[in-house]
Amino acid sequence: MAQPTSRQQLKDYSLRQLGAPVIDINVDDSQVEDCVDDALQLFAEYHFDGVETAYLKHEITQVDIDNGYLNMDDIDSNVITVTRMFQIATNSINMFDVSYQLALNDFFGTFTPGSIANYSVTKSHLEMLSDILDPEKNIRFSRVTNKLYGDFDWSKDVNVGDYIVLEVYRILDPETYGEIYNDRLLKKYTTALVKLQWGNNLSKFSGVQLPGGIEFNGQKILDEAREEINSIEETVQDRYELPPDFMVG
């Protein structure tokens, strides 16, 4: 099938591009599986179509507070990075809280009824006060440990039953979204990886002649595959990788 929509169809497509079934491609099925896995990994890490922005909610438990971190395996194992954390408390606002009183006094001291300009300025000022009195929590996340740490006092700043909302980048599951297998770059990269494996296998028999004087030339296949892989990886980084986020202000 020229437009693969499954893992097996992508494998068959790559082998046909290399000459199968006319030519015997000396690559085991398990090796082709590894090539598909490597291609999907690059697609998820560098291609903008390989991930999506998602917002995940999580109810704080006593285990989270005792640990001092969130176990992302319990929330979503496909998350590759966490960009922001929002806290939503379940308890009501205390009107005698210092931050509440400061915001309340500031609002009524500066707001002029009927003035949109004053309202906009006052609202921006209240948001600034909120950022000062209750700043956004700093977070640290590693895909190796899959643990999300918050740089705050878990025993005081959060309570059991509070909700945490996370802004994340999540890997798209190709088994759910089969059109991923038909991505032009993914097909080329998978084929190049299979070709590289084919060249590696044949290079072990360099100089061996078959009946009729035919000689294996695995090194040539290997060199061609390396050039193709380098070209594809450069293209991914130049054209398909998401630009880095810059903090302005």
Backbone as CSV, one residue per row, in Angstrom:
resi,resn,N_x,N_y,N_z,CA_x,CA_y,CA_z,C_x,C_y,C_z
1,MET,0.851,-1.196,0.000,0.000,0.000,0.000,0.881,1.239,0.000
2,ALA,0.607,2.148,-0.942,1.447,3.340,-1.083,1.268,4.318,0.065
3,GLN,0.136,4.252,0.756,-0.141,5.153,1.866,-0.368,4.325,3.129
4,PRO,0.711,3.980,3.814,0.574,3.129,5.008,-0.188,3.822,6.121
5,THR,-1.027,3.071,6.798,-1.787,3.587,7.937,-1.602,2.714,9.174
6,SER,-0.661,1.803,9.127,-0.374,0.942,10.271,1.116,0.631,10.307
7,ARG,1.557,0.066,11.394,2.973,-0.258,11.573,3.427,-1.286,10.536
8,GLN,2.631,-2.326,10.313,3.001,-3.367,9.366,3.071,-2.814,7.946
9,GLN,2.135,-1.939,7.594,2.151,-1.358,6.256,3.369,-0.470,6.051
10,LEU,3.810,0.229,7.099,5.022,1.039,6.992,6.240,0.145,6.784
11,LYS,6.304,-0.986,7.482,7.412,-1.925,7.300,7.435,-2.469,5.878
12,ASP,6.259,-2.866,5.379,6.182,-3.398,4.016,6.567,-2.329,2.996
13,TYR,6.152,-1.103,3.229,6.479,-0.007,2.311,7.995,0.195,2.245
14,SER,8.653,0.209,3.388,10.104,0.431,3.423,10.848,-0.675,2.691
15,LEU,10.423,-1.912,2.888,11.083,-3.027,2.210,10.876,-2.952,0.701
16,ARG,9.668,-2.548,0.273,9.433,-2.418,-1.176,10.289,-1.321,-1.776
17,GLN,10.496,-0.238,-1.030,11.328,0.850,-1.531,12.776,0.409,-1.736
18,LEU,13.191,-0.596,-0.993,14.561,-1.104,-1.117,14.681,-2.221,-2.144
19,GLY,13.548,-2.656,-2.729,13.618,-3.647,-3.796,12.853,-4.914,-3.574
20,ALA,12.297,-5.132,-2.378,11.514,-6.345,-2.130,10.195,-6.252,-2.907
21,PRO,9.671,-7.380,-3.369,10.200,-8.745,-3.223,11.128,-9.163,-4.363
22,VAL,11.439,-8.243,-5.287,12.334,-8.588,-6.396,13.725,-8.924,-5.873
23,ILE,14.173,-8.142,-4.871,15.478,-8.365,-4.256,15.259,-8.856,-2.831
24,ASP,16.069,-9.809,-2.431,15.980,-10.327,-1.064,16.671,-9.346,-0.117
25,ILE,15.894,-8.679,0.731,16.452,-7.738,1.701,16.856,-8.520,2.945
26,ASN,18.158,-8.599,3.174,18.687,-9.436,4.252,18.584,-8.722,5.606
27,VAL,17.354,-8.497,6.039,17.093,-7.857,7.324,15.995,-8.648,8.031
28,ASP,16.247,-8.999,9.275,15.252,-9.748,10.049,14.096,-8.833,10.439
29,ASP,12.921,-9.436,10.656,11.742,-8.652,11.014,11.946,-7.898,12.322
30,SER,12.650,-8.498,13.269,12.906,-7.805,14.535,13.787,-6.576,14.323
31,GLN,14.693,-6.642,13.344,15.529,-5.481,13.026,14.700,-4.373,12.375
32,VAL,13.751,-4.752,11.535,12.861,-3.760,10.938,12.010,-3.095,12.019
33,GLU,11.576,-3.886,12.993,10.805,-3.336,14.114,11.621,-2.279,14.859
34,ASP,12.898,-2.569,15.071,13.770,-1.593,15.744,13.892,-0.311,14.923
35,CYS,13.976,-0.461,13.616,14.084,0.726,12.743,12.818,1.577,12.825
36,VAL,11.670,0.946,12.857,10.411,1.685,12.977,10.360,2.416,14.316
37,ASP,10.791,1.743,15.384,10.806,2.381,16.707,11.716,3.610,16.710
38,ASP,12.895,3.485,16.115,13.832,4.614,16.073,13.264,5.767,15.247
39,ALA,12.606,5.441,14.151,12.022,6.480,13.300,10.888,7.204,14.025
40,LEU,10.054,6.462,14.731,8.956,7.071,15.482,9.481,7.934,16.624
41,GLN,10.595,7.524,17.223,11.191,8.317,18.298,11.660,9.670,17.768
42,LEU,12.347,9.670,16.636,12.783,10.944,16.049,11.574,11.792,15.644
43,PHE,10.555,11.156,15.099,9.356,11.876,14.688,8.696,12.561,15.887
44,ALA,8.626,11.868,17.020,7.980,12.430,18.210,8.817,13.542,18.837
45,GLU,10.127,13.424,18.788,10.991,14.383,19.479,11.268,15.643,18.661
46,TYR,11.199,15.556,17.330,11.614,16.695,16.517,10.543,17.203,15.553
47,HIS,9.576,16.394,15.193,8.574,16.809,14.208,7.395,17.462,14.925
48,PHE,6.965,18.637,14.418,5.878,19.350,15.085,4.555,18.589,15.011
49,ASP,4.415,17.657,14.068,3.204,16.845,13.994,3.273,15.616,14.896
50,GLY,4.378,15.430,15.573,4.520,14.251,16.424,4.011,14.450,17.837
51,VAL,3.737,15.703,18.224,3.266,15.998,19.571,2.078,16.952,19.501
52,GLU,1.377,17.083,20.603,0.287,18.034,20.716,0.338,18.695,22.085
53,THR,-0.168,19.925,22.153,-0.294,20.603,23.436,-1.549,20.104,24.133
54,ALA,-1.422,19.737,25.392,-2.559,19.200,26.138,-2.558,19.779,27.543
55,TYR,-3.734,19.772,28.158,-3.896,20.215,29.541,-4.442,19.037,30.347
56,LEU,-3.665,18.627,31.334,-4.009,17.462,32.134,-4.323,17.888,33.556
57,LYS,-5.376,17.331,34.122,-5.723,17.649,35.496,-5.369,16.472,36.394
58,HIS,-5.022,16.804,37.623,-4.662,15.761,38.594,-5.084,16.220,39.983
59,GLU,-5.767,15.349,40.688,-6.180,15.645,42.057,-5.065,15.265,43.029
60,ILE,-4.671,16.221,43.847,-3.574,16.002,44.783,-3.975,14.967,45.838
61,THR,-3.073,14.013,46.063,-3.277,12.996,47.089,-2.224,13.161,48.181
62,GLN,-2.425,12.458,49.261,-1.462,12.513,50.352,-0.126,11.928,49.914
63,VAL,-0.165,10.954,49.017,1.074,10.361,48.497,1.891,11.409,47.760
64,ASP,1.213,12.250,46.963,1.919,13.323,46.242,2.597,14.281,47.217
65,ILE,1.867,14.651,48.284,2.421,15.583,49.261,3.607,14.962,49.990
66,ASP,3.488,13.693,50.361,4.590,13.016,51.060,5.813,12.882,50.149
67,ASN,5.583,12.587,48.869,6.699,12.434,47.927,7.351,13.771,47.588
68,GLY,6.541,14.821,47.482,7.057,16.109,47.054,7.193,16.220,45.551
69,TYR,6.514,15.354,44.818,6.525,15.389,43.362,5.303,14.630,42.840
70,LEU,5.047,14.806,41.534,3.985,14.064,40.865,4.601,12.996,39.986
71,ASN,4.079,11.793,40.067,4.527,10.697,39.211,3.741,10.771,37.908
72,MET,4.414,11.193,36.824,3.720,11.404,35.559,3.240,10.099,34.934
73,ASP,3.805,8.965,35.350,3.300,7.682,34.853,1.857,7.464,35.269
74,ASP,1.472,8.034,36.416,0.096,7.893,36.895,-0.851,8.877,36.221
75,ILE,-0.302,9.891,35.553,-1.133,10.914,34.907,-1.200,10.673,33.411
76,ASP,-0.053,10.626,32.744,0.020,10.350,31.307,1.462,10.016,30.970
77,SER,1.706,8.784,30.571,3.076,8.326,30.302,3.614,8.830,28.964
78,ASN,2.767,9.448,28.125,3.207,9.946,26.823,3.697,11.386,26.862
79,VAL,3.759,11.982,28.044,4.219,13.372,28.168,5.729,13.417,27.971
80,ILE,6.191,14.343,27.115,7.633,14.484,26.900,8.187,15.730,27.576
81,THR,7.332,16.718,27.855,7.787,17.889,28.601,6.582,18.569,29.238
82,VAL,6.827,19.217,30.374,5.801,19.976,31.082,6.231,21.434,31.078
83,THR,5.367,22.317,30.604,5.731,23.724,30.458,5.194,24.599,31.586
84,ARG,3.994,24.279,32.109,3.411,25.132,33.151,2.571,24.282,34.104
85,MET,2.413,24.807,35.321,1.558,24.177,36.317,0.604,25.231,36.877
86,PHE,-0.680,24.898,36.902,-1.690,25.777,37.472,-2.322,25.071,38.669
87,GLN,-2.479,25.786,39.756,-3.081,25.216,40.954,-4.489,25.756,41.128
88,ILE,-5.439,24.861,41.337,-6.822,25.236,41.587,-7.210,24.678,42.946
89,ALA,-7.339,25.571,43.940,-7.667,25.136,45.300,-9.156,24.857,45.415
90,THR,-9.495,23.882,46.231,-10.902,23.541,46.442,-11.520,24.344,47.569
91,ASN,-10.689,24.901,48.448,-11.232,25.671,49.556,-11.601,27.075,49.100
92,SER,-12.541,27.725,49.798,-12.986,29.062,49.422,-11.953,30.100,49.842
93,ILE,-12.047,31.293,49.229,-11.108,32.362,49.527,-11.409,32.949,50.901
94,ASN,-10.398,33.133,51.687,-10.545,33.719,53.014,-10.530,35.236,52.880
95,MET,-11.655,35.908,53.249,-11.750,37.349,53.070,-10.818,38.115,54.003
96,PHE,-10.288,37.447,55.027,-9.368,38.100,55.941,-7.911,37.835,55.564
97,ASP,-7.714,37.116,54.448,-6.362,36.858,53.969,-5.717,38.171,53.528
98,VAL,-4.413,38.318,53.791,-3.716,39.567,53.474,-3.775,39.875,51.988
99,SER,-3.538,38.876,51.141,-3.542,39.110,49.702,-4.927,39.522,49.218
100,TYR,-5.966,38.932,49.827,-7.337,39.292,49.431,-7.639,40.740,49.801
101,GLN,-7.278,41.142,50.995,-7.549,42.506,51.441,-6.768,43.535,50.630
102,LEU,-5.511,43.209,50.309,-4.729,44.128,49.488,-5.366,44.318,48.115
103,ALA,-5.783,43.222,47.507,-6.407,43.321,46.190,-7.736,44.063,46.269
104,LEU,-8.521,43.793,47.329,-9.823,44.446,47.474,-9.673,45.945,47.662
105,ASN,-8.779,46.356,48.552,-8.564,47.786,48.789,-8.011,48.483,47.556
106,ASP,-7.108,47.794,46.858,-6.523,48.392,45.669,-7.587,48.578,44.589
107,PHE,-8.515,47.629,44.476,-9.551,47.694,43.450,-10.482,48.881,43.681
108,PHE,-11.037,48.988,44.892,-11.990,50.049,45.167,-11.319,51.408,45.312
109,GLY,-10.005,51.414,45.511,-9.318,52.686,45.623,-8.980,53.307,44.283
110,THR,-8.998,52.485,43.224,-8.577,53.016,41.927,-9.646,52.928,40.857
111,PHE,-10.700,52.123,41.086,-11.699,51.909,40.039,-12.698,53.055,39.981
112,THR,-12.915,53.584,38.799,-13.894,54.640,38.567,-15.046,54.072,37.756
113,PRO,-16.295,54.056,38.299,-17.430,53.475,37.573,-17.608,54.120,36.205
114,GLY,-17.866,53.276,35.205,-18.125,53.758,33.859,-16.888,53.985,33.028
115,SER,-15.723,53.781,33.583,-14.489,54.015,32.849,-13.860,52.681,32.458
116,ILE,-13.886,52.366,31.152,-13.280,51.132,30.675,-11.767,51.185,30.819
117,ALA,-11.194,52.362,30.582,-9.749,52.500,30.683,-9.280,52.225,32.105
118,ASN,-9.976,52.833,33.087,-9.599,52.595,34.481,-9.800,51.136,34.870
119,TYR,-10.859,50.539,34.343,-11.107,49.130,34.653,-9.990,48.248,34.111
120,SER,-9.553,48.526,32.868,-8.495,47.735,32.256,-7.184,47.895,33.015
121,VAL,-6.868,49.136,33.399,-5.634,49.390,34.147,-5.701,48.713,35.506
122,THR,-6.871,48.817,36.162,-7.024,48.205,37.481,-6.911,46.692,37.405
123,LYS,-7.516,46.104,36.380,-7.445,44.655,36.222,-6.004,44.199,36.013
124,SER,-5.264,44.922,35.178,-3.855,44.585,34.960,-3.059,44.727,36.242
125,HIS,-3.398,45.759,37.030,-2.685,45.968,38.292,-2.987,44.848,39.275
126,LEU,-4.244,44.385,39.318,-4.606,43.281,40.201,-3.914,41.988,39.784
127,GLU,-3.772,41.776,38.481,-3.058,40.597,38.004,-1.588,40.650,38.406
128,MET,-1.016,41.863,38.373,0.366,42.020,38.808,0.492,41.725,40.299
129,LEU,-0.485,42.213,41.103,-0.465,41.920,42.533,-0.590,40.426,42.789
130,SER,-1.437,39.772,41.985,-1.599,38.330,42.133,-0.309,37.594,41.820
131,ASP,0.407,38.050,40.791,1.678,37.418,40.434,2.729,37.621,41.523
132,ILE,2.638,38.778,42.231,3.606,39.060,43.292,3.281,38.263,44.555
133,LEU,1.985,38.260,44.931,1.578,37.615,46.175,1.442,36.103,46.040
134,ASP,1.061,35.655,44.849,0.895,34.218,44.621,1.494,33.869,43.263
135,PRO,2.820,33.876,43.162,3.466,33.665,41.854,3.268,32.246,41.350
136,GLU,3.449,32.104,40.029,3.345,30.791,39.414,4.472,29.888,39.909
137,LYS,4.125,28.641,40.154,5.081,27.705,40.745,6.144,27.293,39.719
138,ASN,7.396,27.280,40.174,8.474,26.758,39.349,8.437,25.237,39.367
139,ILE,8.709,24.641,38.218,8.641,23.187,38.114,9.902,22.648,37.450
140,ARG,10.173,21.364,37.713,11.295,20.650,37.103,10.799,19.269,36.696
141,PHE,11.114,18.880,35.452,10.627,17.602,34.941,11.712,16.922,34.124
142,SER,11.843,15.627,34.306,12.796,14.831,33.541,12.071,13.618,32.980
143,ARG,12.270,13.365,31.675,11.643,12.194,31.060,12.264,10.893,31.545
144,VAL,13.488,10.964,32.064,14.153,9.748,32.532,13.469,9.225,33.791
145,THR,13.250,10.116,34.759,12.585,9.709,36.006,11.073,9.778,35.886
146,ASN,10.579,10.596,34.954,9.143,10.824,34.764,8.485,11.363,36.038
147,LYS,9.245,12.207,36.746,8.722,12.825,37.966,8.696,14.343,37.774
148,LEU,7.609,14.950,38.207,7.447,16.397,38.113,7.586,16.996,39.502
149,TYR,8.652,17.779,39.688,8.906,18.419,40.971,8.404,19.854,40.930
150,GLY,7.805,20.295,42.025,7.401,21.683,42.184,8.243,22.335,43.261
151,ASP,8.809,23.503,42.947,9.689,24.184,43.899,8.863,25.014,44.885
152,PHE,8.139,24.307,45.752,7.349,24.941,46.806,7.171,23.929,47.933
153,ASP,6.612,24.392,49.024,6.401,23.533,50.186,5.102,22.754,50.001
154,TRP,5.243,21.471,49.666,4.068,20.663,49.380,3.163,20.509,50.606
155,SER,3.738,20.543,51.785,2.936,20.340,52.999,2.114,21.565,53.365
156,LYS,2.482,22.747,52.817,1.779,23.978,53.174,1.028,24.607,51.998
157,ASP,1.591,24.505,50.803,1.025,25.228,49.666,-0.060,24.464,48.923
158,VAL,-0.163,23.152,49.143,-1.228,22.371,48.509,-1.901,21.506,49.559
159,ASN,-3.136,21.144,49.279,-3.915,20.305,50.181,-4.458,19.106,49.424
160,VAL,-4.748,18.060,50.160,-5.381,16.886,49.564,-6.735,17.305,48.997
161,GLY,-6.978,16.954,47.739,-8.220,17.332,47.080,-8.078,18.510,46.153
162,ASP,-6.981,19.292,46.286,-6.729,20.367,45.330,-6.444,19.770,43.954
163,TYR,-6.681,20.569,42.928,-6.416,20.109,41.568,-5.226,20.869,40.984
164,ILE,-4.374,20.108,40.309,-3.254,20.663,39.564,-3.560,20.487,38.078
165,VAL,-3.450,21.566,37.309,-3.611,21.499,35.861,-2.247,21.721,35.224
166,LEU,-1.850,20.812,34.357,-0.532,20.852,33.739,-0.659,21.147,32.250
167,GLU,0.157,22.078,31.773,0.286,22.319,30.338,1.480,21.511,29.850
168,VAL,1.241,20.593,28.914,2.275,19.638,28.523,2.326,19.499,27.009
169,TYR,3.446,18.926,26.555,3.539,18.420,25.197,3.474,16.896,25.296
170,ARG,2.525,16.322,24.559,2.275,14.893,24.648,2.470,14.233,23.286
171,ILE,3.129,13.064,23.308,3.371,12.321,22.073,2.047,11.785,21.534
172,LEU,1.850,11.940,20.227,0.666,11.381,19.582,0.883,9.894,19.329
173,ASP,-0.083,9.091,19.698,0.007,7.647,19.538,-0.299,7.284,18.090
174,PRO,0.666,6.714,17.359,0.408,6.378,15.953,-0.645,5.285,15.784
175,GLU,-0.856,4.467,16.817,-1.893,3.442,16.725,-3.277,4.071,16.762
176,THR,-3.381,5.240,17.384,-4.651,5.972,17.422,-4.802,6.853,16.196
177,TYR,-3.706,7.505,15.805,-3.708,8.391,14.639,-2.852,7.753,13.546
178,GLY,-3.459,6.858,12.777,-2.730,6.076,11.787,-2.117,6.880,10.669
179,GLU,-2.615,8.126,10.459,-2.047,8.944,9.377,-0.594,9.320,9.636
180,ILE,-0.140,9.149,10.873,1.267,9.409,11.182,2.172,8.507,10.346
181,TYR,1.761,7.249,10.143,2.575,6.308,9.382,2.736,6.732,7.922
182,ASN,1.847,7.609,7.453,1.918,8.048,6.061,2.697,9.354,5.903
183,ASP,3.284,9.849,6.984,4.079,11.070,6.875,5.267,10.828,5.939
184,ARG,5.452,11.740,5.011,6.483,11.568,3.983,7.873,11.431,4.592
185,LEU,8.173,12.262,5.566,9.499,12.214,6.179,9.697,10.937,6.989
186,LEU,8.648,10.502,7.694,8.754,9.276,8.482,9.005,8.078,7.580
187,LYS,8.346,8.028,6.418,8.549,6.913,5.497,9.983,6.899,4.968
188,LYS,10.495,8.064,4.609,11.863,8.136,4.093,12.873,7.747,5.175
189,TYR,12.631,8.202,6.401,13.590,7.920,7.477,13.571,6.441,7.855
190,THR,12.388,5.849,7.905,12.302,4.424,8.205,13.011,3.604,7.136
191,THR,12.794,3.958,5.876,13.449,3.243,4.777,14.968,3.372,4.862
192,ALA,15.451,4.564,5.191,16.899,4.770,5.311,17.474,3.956,6.466
193,LEU,16.743,3.855,7.567,17.230,3.065,8.703,17.269,1.574,8.365
194,VAL,16.256,1.099,7.661,16.265,-0.307,7.242,17.432,-0.550,6.278
195,LYS,17.673,0.401,5.399,18.799,0.282,4.459,20.124,0.255,5.205
196,LEU,20.221,1.072,6.255,21.440,1.070,7.067,21.653,-0.298,7.718
197,GLN,20.574,-0.870,8.233,20.675,-2.192,8.852,21.035,-3.252,7.816
198,TRP,20.459,-3.119,6.636,20.776,-4.047,5.544,22.260,-3.958,5.198
199,GLY,22.782,-2.735,5.091,24.200,-2.564,4.793,25.085,-3.118,5.896
200,ASN,24.672,-2.932,7.146,25.444,-3.491,8.261,25.497,-5.011,8.191
201,ASN,24.358,-5.610,7.859,24.325,-7.072,7.764,25.210,-7.590,6.638
202,LEU,25.129,-6.928,5.472,25.907,-7.399,4.320,27.395,-7.116,4.456
203,SER,27.739,-6.059,5.212,29.157,-5.718,5.352,29.942,-6.811,6.067
204,LYS,29.243,-7.660,6.796,29.926,-8.771,7.475,30.444,-9.805,6.487
205,PHE,29.907,-9.777,5.248,30.302,-10.754,4.231,31.043,-10.076,3.087
206,SER,31.720,-8.962,3.389,32.449,-8.233,2.351,33.526,-9.127,1.736
207,GLY,33.561,-9.138,0.394,34.555,-9.942,-0.312,34.113,-11.345,-0.626
208,VAL,32.983,-11.776,-0.107,32.478,-13.127,-0.380,31.804,-13.132,-1.749
209,GLN,32.192,-14.063,-2.603,31.623,-14.164,-3.939,30.579,-15.267,-3.989
210,LEU,29.467,-14.951,-4.647,28.410,-15.923,-4.859,28.610,-16.599,-6.204
211,PRO,27.889,-17.701,-6.460,27.988,-18.356,-7.774,27.654,-17.376,-8.897
212,GLY,28.444,-17.383,-9.936,28.264,-16.460,-11.046,29.130,-15.226,-10.931
213,GLY,29.969,-15.153,-9.897,30.876,-14.032,-9.731,30.282,-12.834,-9.029
214,ILE,29.052,-12.949,-8.532,28.416,-11.836,-7.818,29.062,-11.682,-6.449
215,GLU,29.334,-10.449,-6.083,29.989,-10.174,-4.795,29.141,-9.202,-3.979
216,PHE,29.038,-9.485,-2.680,28.316,-8.585,-1.784,29.025,-7.230,-1.725
217,ASN,28.232,-6.164,-1.741,28.792,-4.821,-1.612,28.018,-4.079,-0.521
218,GLY,28.109,-4.625,0.682,27.373,-4.037,1.788,27.870,-2.658,2.177
219,GLN,29.164,-2.392,1.950,29.731,-1.111,2.345,29.100,0.035,1.554
220,LYS,28.820,-0.192,0.257,28.202,0.844,-0.551,26.798,1.154,-0.056
221,ILE,26.050,0.103,0.253,24.694,0.302,0.795,24.769,1.033,2.124
222,LEU,25.758,0.689,2.923,25.935,1.318,4.231,26.247,2.807,4.088
223,ASP,27.140,3.143,3.183,27.521,4.552,2.982,26.342,5.371,2.450
224,GLU,25.598,4.790,1.496,24.434,5.505,0.959,23.399,5.759,2.051
225,ALA,23.164,4.760,2.905,22.172,4.902,3.971,22.591,5.981,4.962
226,ARG,23.867,6.055,5.299,24.347,7.072,6.235,24.142,8.473,5.671
227,GLU,24.418,8.647,4.383,24.206,9.951,3.759,22.728,10.331,3.773
228,GLU,21.861,9.379,3.488,20.427,9.651,3.486,19.938,10.014,4.891
229,ILE,20.414,9.290,5.894,19.989,9.552,7.273,20.440,10.932,7.722
230,ASN,21.697,11.279,7.422,22.198,12.609,7.807,21.391,13.717,7.131
231,SER,21.059,13.522,5.854,20.281,14.521,5.127,18.884,14.670,5.718
232,ILE,18.252,13.565,6.062,16.897,13.612,6.616,16.908,14.273,7.988
233,GLU,17.878,13.936,8.827,17.941,14.517,10.167,18.183,16.025,10.109
234,GLU,18.998,16.483,9.173,19.198,17.923,9.002,17.913,18.604,8.549
235,THR,17.187,17.949,7.659,15.921,18.507,7.179,14.915,18.614,8.319
236,VAL,14.871,17.613,9.177,13.942,17.628,10.315,14.233,18.814,11.215
237,GLN,15.492,19.012,11.541,15.858,20.097,12.454,15.657,21.469,11.819
238,ASP,15.838,21.570,10.495,15.714,22.864,9.826,14.264,23.243,9.546
239,ARG,13.428,22.263,9.218,12.088,22.578,8.708,10.949,22.124,9.616
240,TYR,11.157,21.071,10.384,10.034,20.465,11.093,10.093,20.613,12.607
241,GLU,11.247,20.978,13.146,11.355,21.104,14.593,10.668,22.376,15.067
242,LEU,9.948,22.287,16.205,9.310,23.468,16.772,10.361,24.469,17.226
243,PRO,10.135,25.767,17.015,11.115,26.763,17.463,11.162,26.817,18.980
244,PRO,12.313,27.165,19.562,12.410,27.258,21.021,11.570,28.411,21.543
245,ASP,11.071,28.241,22.774,10.296,29.308,23.421,11.238,30.279,24.096
246,PHE,11.041,31.574,23.834,11.856,32.598,24.445,11.020,33.369,25.455
247,MET,11.613,33.654,26.591,10.939,34.453,27.600,11.229,35.937,27.323
248,VAL,10.184,36.726,27.176,10.323,38.138,26.873,9.771,38.931,28.048
249,GLY,10.548,39.922,28.485,10.057,40.743,29.584,11.120,40.931,30.646
